[in-house]
């Protein structure tokens, strides 16, 4: 008999998971808070049906599911955990896939396991699209077995750690880089357009990231940071002044300058007078 999956939160991620799971033979039930709102229930029921799932109450989802996947907003994840913990039982696995901190994941884990059910920490990496499963990292004592079941039903899951919180910590740290790069790109391109240099700057970015030695560039930035922190701080101050002159708020140049200034003030250049080898 195929496993039963309950989707709690039928937004973009819930919709994609429903389709993938159903296409690979799973039994899928879905609940979304919009089902409880008369003005939105009909359209949500149609969406859930179109995704190959069955619209149910939260109680029905919890009663019939082997795996309960919480894909609600971060603001709602604790509330959902409190609510479902009253109805979960021993053979069930609750998987929290919201983008929250390690501390929140651990807190939800305590709530869920107090019901007798197993808790799995889940994080989703990368963009979510309608064609393929995003990469899913699963953590916790039940994470390994859950990953095998997820893979059976078309989800690109892999076991990350038996310790609750490590997968979320990985995603949080990864987001510093990925979301930071996104913000840098947006601010750079907005400023470049204002300065009339959009095409030239875009080509420079493409050359650096696509055709250059990215590994070498990253290593150079890290290795030269201590020696060049003061100079780069002053450069970012000039960049900030320039952006202000063309009517752009210099959010990221100011923040970058603060990082360089802090490194200089801490005396990193004195502690590391020569560039480290690695």
C-alpha positions as a Markdown table, in Angstrom:
| # | Residue | x | y | z |
|---|---|---|---|---|
| 1 | Unk | 0.0 | 0.0 | 0.0 |
| 2 | Unk | 1.4 | 3.4 | -0.9 |
| 3 | Unk | 2.4 | 5.8 | 1.8 |
| 4 | Unk | 0.0 | 8.6 | 2.7 |
| 5 | Unk | 1.3 | 12.2 | 2.7 |
| 6 | Unk | -0.5 | 15.1 | 4.2 |
| 7 | Unk | 0.4 | 18.6 | 2.9 |
| 8 | Unk | -0.2 | 21.4 | 5.4 |
| 9 | Unk | -0.1 | 24.7 | 3.5 |
| 10 | Unk | -1.0 | 24.4 | -0.1 |
| 11 | Unk | 1.0 | 27.3 | -1.6 |
| 12 | Unk | 3.6 | 27.1 | -4.3 |
| 13 | Unk | 5.7 | 24.5 | -2.5 |
| 14 | Unk | 2.7 | 22.5 | -1.3 |
| 15 | Unk | 1.3 | 22.5 | -4.9 |
| 16 | Unk | 4.6 | 21.2 | -6.4 |
| 17 | Unk | 5.0 | 18.5 | -3.7 |
| 18 | Unk | 1.5 | 17.3 | -4.3 |
| 19 | Unk | 2.0 | 16.9 | -8.0 |
| 20 | Unk | 5.3 | 15.1 | -7.6 |
| 21 | Unk | 4.0 | 12.7 | -4.8 |
| 22 | Unk | 0.8 | 11.9 | -6.7 |
| 23 | Unk | 2.7 | 11.3 | -10.0 |
| 24 | Unk | 4.9 | 8.8 | -8.1 |
| 25 | Unk | 1.9 | 6.8 | -6.7 |
| 26 | Unk | 1.5 | 8.4 | -3.2 |
| 27 | Unk | -1.8 | 9.0 | -1.5 |
| 28 | Unk | -1.9 | 12.8 | -1.0 |
| 29 | Unk | -4.3 | 14.9 | 1.2 |
| 30 | Unk | -4.0 | 18.7 | 1.6 |
| 31 | Unk | -5.1 | 21.3 | 4.1 |
| 32 | Unk | -4.7 | 25.0 | 3.8 |
| 33 | Unk | -6.1 | 27.7 | 6.0 |
| 34 | Unk | -7.9 | 29.2 | 3.0 |
| 35 | Unk | -10.2 | 26.2 | 3.0 |
| 36 | Unk | -11.7 | 27.7 | 6.2 |
| 37 | Unk | -12.5 | 31.0 | 4.6 |
| 38 | Unk | -15.8 | 31.0 | 2.6 |
| 39 | Unk | -14.6 | 33.6 | 0.2 |
| 40 | Unk | -11.5 | 31.5 | -0.8 |
| 41 | Unk | -12.5 | 27.9 | -0.1 |
| 42 | Unk | -13.8 | 27.2 | -3.6 |
| 43 | Unk | -10.7 | 28.3 | -5.5 |
| 44 | Unk | -8.4 | 26.6 | -3.1 |
| 45 | Unk | -10.4 | 23.3 | -3.4 |
| 46 | Unk | -10.0 | 23.6 | -7.2 |
| 47 | Unk | -6.3 | 24.2 | -7.0 |
| 48 | Unk | -5.8 | 21.3 | -4.7 |
| 49 | Unk | -7.8 | 19.0 | -7.0 |
| 50 | Unk | -5.8 | 20.2 | -10.0 |
| 51 | Unk | -2.6 | 19.3 | -8.2 |
| 52 | Unk | -3.7 | 15.7 | -7.8 |
| 53 | Unk | -4.5 | 16.0 | -4.1 |
| 54 | Unk | -7.7 | 15.9 | -2.1 |
| 55 | Unk | -8.8 | 18.9 | 0.0 |
| 56 | Unk | -9.5 | 17.9 | 3.6 |
| 57 | Unk | -9.8 | 19.4 | 7.0 |
| 58 | Unk | -6.6 | 19.5 | 9.1 |
| 59 | Unk | -8.1 | 16.7 | 11.3 |
| 60 | Unk | -8.7 | 14.5 | 8.2 |
| 61 | Unk | -5.1 | 15.1 | 7.0 |
| 62 | Unk | -3.6 | 14.1 | 10.3 |
| 63 | Unk | -5.8 | 11.0 | 10.6 |
| 64 | Unk | -4.9 | 9.5 | 7.3 |
| 65 | Unk | -1.2 | 10.5 | 6.7 |
| 66 | Unk | 1.9 | 8.6 | 7.4 |
| 67 | Unk | 4.0 | 11.7 | 6.7 |
| 68 | Unk | 2.8 | 15.2 | 7.5 |
| 69 | Unk | 4.7 | 17.9 | 5.6 |
| 70 | Unk | 4.4 | 21.4 | 7.0 |
| 71 | Unk | 5.1 | 24.0 | 4.3 |
| 72 | Unk | 3.4 | 26.9 | 5.9 |
| 73 | Unk | 4.9 | 30.4 | 6.4 |
| 74 | Unk | 7.7 | 30.8 | 9.0 |
| 75 | Unk | 5.3 | 32.9 | 11.1 |
| 76 | Unk | 2.8 | 30.0 | 11.3 |
| 77 | Unk | 5.1 | 27.0 | 11.9 |
| 78 | Unk | 5.0 | 27.1 | 15.7 |
| 79 | Unk | 1.2 | 27.5 | 15.7 |
| 80 | Unk | 0.8 | 24.5 | 13.3 |
| 81 | Unk | 3.1 | 22.4 | 15.4 |
| 82 | Unk | 1.1 | 23.1 | 18.6 |
| 83 | Unk | -2.1 | 22.3 | 16.8 |
| 84 | Unk | -1.1 | 19.1 | 15.1 |
| 85 | Unk | 0.7 | 17.7 | 18.2 |
| 86 | Unk | -2.7 | 17.1 | 19.8 |
| 87 | Unk | -3.7 | 14.7 | 17.1 |
| 88 | Unk | -0.4 | 13.0 | 16.0 |
| 89 | Unk | 0.4 | 9.5 | 17.1 |
| 90 | Unk | 3.2 | 7.0 | 17.2 |
| 91 | Unk | 3.6 | 5.7 | 13.7 |
| 92 | Unk | 3.5 | 9.2 | 12.1 |
| 93 | Unk | 6.3 | 11.4 | 11.0 |
| 94 | Unk | 6.0 | 15.2 | 11.1 |
| 95 | Unk | 8.3 | 17.1 | 8.7 |
| 96 | Unk | 8.8 | 20.8 | 9.2 |
| 97 | Unk | 10.0 | 22.3 | 5.9 |
| 98 | Unk | 9.6 | 26.0 | 6.8 |
| 99 | Unk | 12.6 | 28.4 | 6.5 |
| 100 | Unk | 13.2 | 28.9 | 10.2 |
| 101 | Unk | 16.2 | 29.0 | 12.6 |
| 102 | Unk | 17.8 | 26.0 | 14.2 |
| 103 | Unk | 16.3 | 27.0 | 17.6 |
| 104 | Unk | 12.8 | 27.1 | 16.2 |
| 105 | Unk | 13.3 | 23.7 | 14.6 |
| 106 | Unk | 14.4 | 22.2 | 17.9 |
| 107 | Unk | 11.4 | 23.8 | 19.6 |
| 108 | Unk | 9.0 | 22.3 | 17.1 |
| 109 | Unk | 10.8 | 19.0 | 17.5 |
| 110 | Unk | 10.1 | 19.0 | 21.2 |
| 111 | Unk | 6.4 | 19.8 | 20.6 |
| 112 | Unk | 6.0 | 17.1 | 18.0 |
| 113 | Unk | 7.8 | 14.3 | 19.8 |
| 114 | Unk | 5.8 | 14.9 | 23.0 |
| 115 | Unk | 2.9 | 13.5 | 21.1 |
| 116 | Unk | 4.7 | 10.2 | 20.4 |
| 117 | Unk | 5.2 | 11.0 | 16.7 |
| 118 | Unk | 8.6 | 11.3 | 15.1 |
| 119 | Unk | 10.0 | 14.7 | 14.0 |
| 120 | Unk | 12.1 | 15.4 | 10.9 |
| 121 | Unk | 13.8 | 18.7 | 10.2 |
| 122 | Unk | 13.6 | 19.6 | 6.6 |
| 123 | Unk | 15.1 | 22.5 | 4.5 |
| 124 | Unk | 14.5 | 23.3 | 0.9 |
| 125 | Unk | 17.5 | 24.5 | -1.1 |
| 126 | Unk | 17.4 | 26.5 | -4.3 |
| 127 | Unk | 14.6 | 27.7 | -6.5 |
| 128 | Unk | 11.3 | 25.9 | -6.5 |
| 129 | Unk | 9.8 | 25.3 | -9.9 |
| 130 | Unk | 6.8 | 23.3 | -11.3 |
| 131 | Unk | 8.9 | 20.6 | -13.1 |
| 132 | Unk | 11.3 | 19.1 | -10.7 |
| 133 | Unk | 11.8 | 18.6 | -7.0 |
| 134 | Unk | 14.1 | 21.1 | -5.2 |
| 135 | Unk | 16.9 | 19.6 | -3.1 |
| 136 | Unk | 15.6 | 18.8 | 0.4 |
| 137 | Unk | 17.9 | 18.2 | 3.3 |
| 138 | Unk | 16.4 | 16.1 | 6.1 |
| 139 | Unk | 17.7 | 15.9 | 9.7 |
| 140 | Unk | 17.0 | 14.2 | 12.9 |
| 141 | Unk | 17.0 | 10.6 | 14.1 |
| 142 | Unk | 14.2 | 9.7 | 11.6 |
| 143 | Unk | 15.7 | 11.8 | 8.8 |
| 144 | Unk | 17.6 | 8.9 | 7.2 |
| 145 | Unk | 14.5 | 6.7 | 6.8 |
| 146 | Unk | 12.4 | 9.6 | 5.7 |
| 147 | Unk | 14.8 | 10.5 | 3.0 |
| 148 | Unk | 14.5 | 7.0 | 1.5 |
| 149 | Unk | 10.7 | 7.3 | 1.5 |
| 150 | Unk | 10.8 | 10.7 | -0.1 |
| 151 | Unk | 13.1 | 9.5 | -2.8 |
| 152 | Unk | 10.7 | 6.7 | -3.6 |
| 153 | Unk | 8.0 | 9.2 | -4.3 |
| 154 | Unk | 10.0 | 11.6 | -6.5 |
| 155 | Unk | 11.3 | 14.1 | -4.0 |
| 156 | Unk | 15.0 | 14.9 | -4.2 |
| 157 | Unk | 15.7 | 14.4 | -0.5 |
| 158 | Unk | 18.9 | 13.4 | 1.2 |
| 159 | Unk | 19.8 | 12.8 | 4.8 |
| 160 | Unk | 22.0 | 15.6 | 6.3 |
| 161 | Unk | 22.4 | 15.0 | 10.0 |
| 162 | Unk | 20.9 | 13.1 | 12.9 |
| 163 | Unk | 21.1 | 16.3 | 14.9 |
| 164 | Unk | 18.1 | 18.6 | 14.8 |
| 165 | Unk | 19.1 | 22.1 | 13.7 |
| 166 | Unk | 22.2 | 21.4 | 11.6 |
| 167 | Unk | 20.3 | 21.4 | 8.3 |
| 168 | Unk | 18.7 | 24.7 | 9.2 |
| 169 | Unk | 22.0 | 26.2 | 10.2 |
| 170 | Unk | 23.4 | 25.1 | 6.9 |
| 171 | Unk | 20.6 | 26.8 | 5.0 |
| 172 | Unk | 20.8 | 30.0 | 7.2 |
| 173 | Unk | 24.5 | 30.3 | 6.5 |
| 174 | Unk | 24.1 | 29.5 | 2.8 |
| 175 | Unk | 21.5 | 32.2 | 2.6 |
| 176 | Unk | 24.0 | 34.8 | 3.8 |
| 177 | Unk | 25.8 | 34.2 | 0.6 |
| 178 | Unk | 23.0 | 33.4 | -1.9 |
| 179 | Unk | 20.6 | 36.2 | -0.8 |
| 180 | Unk | 23.5 | 38.5 | -0.3 |
| 181 | Unk | 24.6 | 38.0 | -3.9 |
| 182 | Unk | 21.1 | 38.6 | -5.0 |
| 183 | Unk | 20.9 | 41.8 | -3.1 |
| 184 | Unk | 24.3 | 42.9 | -4.4 |
| 185 | Unk | 23.2 | 42.2 | -8.0 |
| 186 | Unk | 20.0 | 44.2 | -7.7 |
| 187 | Unk | 21.7 | 47.2 | -6.1 |
| 188 | Unk | 24.6 | 47.1 | -8.5 |
| 189 | Unk | 22.3 | 46.9 | -11.6 |
| 190 | Unk | 19.9 | 49.6 | -10.4 |
| 191 | Unk | 22.9 | 51.9 | -9.9 |
| 192 | Unk | 24.4 | 50.9 | -13.2 |
| 193 | Unk | 21.2 | 51.7 | -15.0 |
| 194 | Unk | 21.0 | 55.1 | -13.3 |
| 195 | Unk | 24.6 | 55.8 | -14.3 |
| 196 | Unk | 24.0 | 54.7 | -17.9 |
| 197 | Unk | 26.4 | 51.8 | -17.7 |
| 198 | Unk | 24.1 | 48.8 | -17.4 |
| 199 | Unk | 25.3 | 46.8 | -20.4 |
| 200 | Unk | 29.0 | 47.3 | -19.5 |
| 201 | Unk | 28.5 | 46.4 | -15.8 |
| 202 | Unk | 26.4 | 43.3 | -16.7 |
| 203 | Unk | 29.0 | 42.1 | -19.1 |
| 204 | Unk | 31.7 | 42.6 | -16.4 |
| 205 | Unk | 29.6 | 40.6 | -13.9 |
| 206 | Unk | 29.1 | 37.8 | -16.5 |
| 207 | Unk | 32.8 | 37.7 | -17.3 |
| 208 | Unk | 33.7 | 37.4 | -13.6 |
| 209 | Unk | 31.2 | 34.7 | -12.7 |
| 210 | Unk | 30.9 | 32.7 | -16.0 |
| 211 | Unk | 34.2 | 32.9 | -17.8 |
| 212 | Unk | 36.7 | 33.8 | -15.2 |
| 213 | Unk | 38.4 | 31.7 | -12.6 |
| 214 | Unk | 35.8 | 31.9 | -9.9 |
| 215 | Unk | 37.7 | 29.7 | -7.5 |
| 216 | Unk | 40.8 | 31.8 | -7.9 |
| 217 | Unk | 38.8 | 35.1 | -7.5 |
| 218 | Unk | 37.2 | 33.9 | -4.3 |
| 219 | Unk | 40.5 | 32.7 | -2.9 |
| 220 | Unk | 42.1 | 36.1 | -3.8 |
| 221 | Unk | 39.4 | 38.0 | -2.0 |
| 222 | Unk | 39.7 | 35.9 | 1.2 |
| 223 | Unk | 43.5 | 35.9 | 1.2 |
| 224 | Unk | 43.9 | 39.6 | 0.6 |
| 225 | Unk | 41.2 | 40.7 | 3.0 |
| 226 | Unk | 43.4 | 41.4 | 6.1 |
| 227 | Unk | 46.0 | 43.3 | 4.1 |
| 228 | Unk | 43.5 | 45.3 | 2.1 |
| 229 | Unk | 40.7 | 45.9 | 4.6 |
| 230 | Unk | 41.5 | 49.6 | 5.2 |
| 231 | Unk | 41.9 | 50.4 | 1.5 |
| 232 | Unk | 38.7 | 48.6 | 0.6 |
| 233 | Unk | 36.8 | 50.4 | 3.4 |
| 234 | Unk | 37.9 | 53.8 | 2.0 |
| 235 | Unk | 36.9 | 52.6 | -1.5 |
| 236 | Unk | 33.4 | 51.6 | -0.4 |
| 237 | Unk | 33.0 | 55.0 | 1.3 |
| 238 | Unk | 33.8 | 56.6 | -2.1 |
| 239 | Unk | 31.3 | 54.2 | -3.8 |
| 240 | Unk | 28.6 | 55.3 | -1.2 |
| 241 | Unk | 29.3 | 59.0 | -2.0 |
| 242 | Unk | 29.0 | 58.3 | -5.7 |
| 243 | Unk | 25.7 | 56.5 | -5.4 |
| 244 | Unk | 24.3 | 59.3 | -3.3 |
| 245 | Unk | 25.3 | 61.7 | -6.0 |
| 246 | Unk | 23.2 | 59.8 | -8.6 |
| 247 | Unk | 20.3 | 59.4 | -6.3 |
| 248 | Unk | 20.8 | 55.8 | -5.1 |
| 249 | Unk | 20.7 | 54.9 | -1.4 |
| 250 | Unk | 24.0 | 53.1 | -0.8 |
| 251 | Unk | 22.7 | 50.3 | 1.5 |
| 252 | Unk | 25.2 | 47.5 | 0.6 |
| 253 | Unk | 28.3 | 49.7 | 0.0 |
| 254 | Unk | 27.9 | 51.1 | 3.5 |
| 255 | Unk | 27.4 | 47.7 | 5.0 |
| 256 | Unk | 30.4 | 46.3 | 3.1 |
| 257 | Unk | 32.5 | 49.3 | 4.3 |
| 258 | Unk | 31.5 | 48.5 | 7.9 |
| 259 | Unk | 32.8 | 44.9 | 7.5 |
| 260 | Unk | 36.1 | 46.1 | 6.1 |
| 261 | Unk | 36.4 | 48.8 | 8.8 |
| 262 | Unk | 35.7 | 46.2 | 11.6 |
| 263 | Unk | 38.5 | 43.9 | 10.2 |
| 264 | Unk | 40.9 | 46.8 | 10.2 |
| 265 | Unk | 39.9 | 48.0 | 13.7 |
| 266 | Unk | 40.4 | 44.5 | 15.0 |
| 267 | Unk | 44.0 | 44.5 | 13.8 |
| 268 | Unk | 43.7 | 41.6 | 11.5 |
| 269 | Unk | 46.3 | 43.1 | 9.2 |
| 270 | Unk | 48.8 | 43.1 | 12.1 |
| 271 | Unk | 47.9 | 39.5 | 13.1 |
| 272 | Unk | 48.3 | 38.4 | 9.5 |
| 273 | Unk | 50.9 | 40.6 | 7.9 |
| 274 | Unk | 51.3 | 38.1 | 5.0 |
| 275 | Unk | 48.5 | 36.6 | 2.9 |
| 276 | Unk | 47.7 | 33.1 | 4.3 |
| 277 | Unk | 48.2 | 30.3 | 1.9 |
| 278 | Unk | 44.7 | 28.9 | 2.4 |
